[in-house]
Amino acid sequence: MTERGFPTTWRDPEYLGAIAGTVSTAALFYYSAVVSSAPSSETIGFVLLWVFAPAIAVYWIAQQAL
């Protein structure tokens, strides 16, 4: 456990990054439930890009803005 603990405000960059990652993951789970084909390695890489890119972008923007 870190010394800082749980974020105390919704404007915390770590909290915003976690929310963006969670929403991105949920959207991908929804997409995978709709599409009936098996994922290839390219698809998995593309999926990971779309999960981590928004989380990293929101975290970076929140750090710059706050």
C-alpha positions in Angstrom: 0.0 0.0 0.0 1.3 3.4 -0.8 1.6 6.1 1.8 -0.8 8.3 -0.1 -3.6 5.8 0.0 -6.9 6.2 -1.8 -7.4 9.4 -3.8 -9.4 12.0 -1.8 -10.7 13.9 -4.8 -12.2 13.0 -8.2 -9.7 15.4 -9.7 -6.7 13.3 -8.8 -4.9 12.2 -12.0 -4.5 8.6 -10.8 -8.2 8.4 -10.1 -9.1 9.9 -13.5 -6.7 7.5 -15.2 -8.2 4.5 -13.5 -11.7 5.6 -14.4 -10.7 6.1 -18.1 -9.1 2.6 -18.1 -12.2 1.1 -16.5 -14.6 2.7 -19.0 -12.3 1.7 -21.9 -12.2 -1.9 -20.7 -16.0 -2.0 -20.2 -16.5 -0.7 -23.8 -14.2 -3.5 -25.1 -16.0 -6.2 -23.1 -19.3 -4.9 -24.6 -17.7 -5.0 -28.1 -16.4 -8.5 -27.6 -19.8 -9.6 -26.5 -21.4 -8.3 -29.7 -18.7 -9.6 -32.1 -18.8 -13.4 -32.5 -15.3 -13.9 -34.1 -12.2 -15.2 -32.3 -9.6 -12.5 -31.6 -6.2 -12.6 -33.4 -2.9 -11.3 -32.0 -3.4 -8.1 -34.0 -6.8 -7.7 -32.4 -5.4 -8.2 -28.9 -2.7 -5.6 -29.5 -5.3 -3.2 -30.9 -7.5 -3.8 -27.9 -4.7 -3.1 -25.5 -3.9 0.1 -27.3 -7.5 1.2 -26.9 -7.5 0.4 -23.2 -4.2 2.0 -22.2 -4.2 5.0 -24.6 -7.2 6.8 -23.0 -6.1 6.0 -19.5 -2.6 7.4 -20.1 -3.9 10.4 -22.0 -6.4 11.3 -19.2 -3.7 10.8 -16.6 -1.3 13.0 -18.5 -3.9 15.8 -19.2 -5.0 15.7 -15.5 -1.4 16.1 -14.3 -0.8 19.0 -16.7 -4.1 20.8 -15.8 -3.9 20.4 -12.0 
